[in-house]
Amino acid sequence: MQTKTKKGNHILVEIFILIGLIVLAGALYFIYSLKTTKTTPIQSPTVQTTEAPVPSETPIPPTPTPTALPLPHGKQSFSISQGSAITGPKFVRFIIDPMDPSVGTKQMLEVETKDSVAVQKVVASVKTDNKTYPDVELKKVGSNGGDDVWQGTWTINDTILHTYVINVRATSASGVNSLNLVTR
């Protein structure tokens, strides 16, 4: 009978040792996590000083927030599909060359229009970060499978980091259609 009691005590000792190891492991984990927890230091208020701005001949473009994604490089073509609810000439295709103009660069826009009557004129205007350009009347340069092809150029004299919109309006006896090509 005594051997059964010794065996029972032996099992109890093993259970207490196991529980003690688990508690010890938990305590060590807790202590380690306290040491590795990062605290944010309290910052004292800072005093800002203002200095007179230094005049510059070339304007420094604003830093976009967030940083603007790059535009596709070079000549880009876009096909347009417009439903029967659109009155006036329908736009079929746009070609912009270059799509990513730098300041001082000439940009060309080619527009294909379709209408049951003759398209009288196509006008484009550009809005950039700090400037809205005057309307440019595009010239009819030909046709492509029955669609009229119009072309115009202008010089981009501003940055296009935040705003870059080309508005195109086509006019015919059937009405006026306007479309914004918004790239930024």
N, C-alpha and C positions, 0 to 999 in steps of 0.2 A: 504494500500500500504506500509505503514511503517513496518508492520509485515513481509512482504516478504523481505524487505531490511535487517531487523534484522536477519531473518533466513539465508539470503545469507551471511551476515557478520559472523554469527556464524559458518557456514560451512567453510568459508575462514580461520577463527581462528583455527578451528580443523585441517585443512590441513597444516597450518604453524606449528602447534605444532607437528604434525606427522612428517613433514620434519625435524624439529629441533631434534626430538628424533632419527631419522635415522642418521643424521649427527653426533650427540653426540655419538651414538653407534659405528659408524665408527671410530671416533676419539679415543675413548677408546680402540677399537680393535687395531688400529695402535700403540698407545702408549704401550699397553701390548705386542705386538709382538716385539717392539724394545727392551723391557726389557728382553725378553726371548731369543733373538737371541744370539747364542753362537759365540764368536769370538775366533780366534786362536791367542794365544799370540806369539809375535815375539821372536824367540830364538836367543840368541847370539851364535856366533861360539864357539865350545868347542875345547879344546886342548887335544889331546890324548897323553898319555904317554906310552912308551913301557917299558916293564919289561922283563927281561930274562926269557924264559920259564923254568918251573920246570920240570926236567926229570922225566919220569914215566916209570915203568917197563911194565905195561899193557897199550896198546894203547887205547885212548879214542875214541870210534866210533863217526863218524861225526853225527851231528844232521840233519836229513833229512829236506829239505824245499820243499814243505810242508811235514808235518809229514806223513810217510808212513802208509798206511792202514795195519792192521794185516793180515797175511796169514792164510789160513785154518790150523787148528791144526791137527797134527798126519798124519796118512796114507791117501793118496788121490789117486783116480783112475780116469783116463781120457781115454775115447774112442776116436779113431781117424778114420776119413773116408777120404781116398785119392782116387782120380779119376784115370781113365785109362791113363791119360797123364803122370803120375808119372812112371819113369823108375826105375828099381831096386826093391828091397824089399819094401813092403808097411808096414807102422806102423799101428797096430790095436788097441793097448792099452798100456798105461803107468801107472805104479803104483810108487808113490814117497812116501817113508816112512823114516822120517817124512817130511812133506811139509814145515814146519817152523823150520828148525834146528837152534839151538843156536851154538855159537862158541865152537868148540871142540866136536861136536856131529857127530856120524856116520850117514850117509844117505844111503839108499838103493834105487836103481832104478831097476824096472822090466819092460821089454819091450817085447811085443808080435809083431812078424813080420810075414808077409805072402808073399810068392813068388812062382812062378811056378817051380823054381829051388832052390837048397839048398842055404840057407843064409850062407855065409862063416864067417862073423864076424860082431859084433855090437860094436861100440865104443862110449863112452860118455865123454864129457868134461864140466866143470862147470866154469862159470865166476861169481864172486861176487864183492862186492864194490871195493876191492883193489887187487884182485888176480885172475889169470886165472890158473886153475888147469891143470896138465898134463892129457892126454887122459887116460881113464880107459877102458880096453877091457872087455866087459861083457862076462860071461860064459853062454853057453847054458845049462839050467837046466831042460828042458823038453819040452812038447808040450801041446797045449790046442786046441782040435778040429782041428788038422792039422796045427795050427799056432805054430811057434817056440817061446819058452819063454826063454828070456835072463835076466841075473841078474848081478849087480855089486854094490859095495859099496865104499865109500870114506868118509873121515873125513872133515867136513867144519871147516876151521881154520880162518874164516874171517866173518865180518858182512854182512848181506844181506838187508841193509836198502834202498839202491838205486838201486843196480844191482844184479840180480839173474837170470841167464840164464843157462839152461842145453841144450847143443847141442848133438843130437844123430845122428850117421851115421851108416847105415846098408849097407853091401856090399855083392853082389852075382854075379854070372856069367851074370845076366841080367842088372847089373848096380849098381849105388850107389844112395842112397836116404838119405838126411839129413833134420833134422827138429829141430828147436829151440823151446824149451819150455820156454817162457818168462813170468816170474811171477812178475818181477819188471824191 
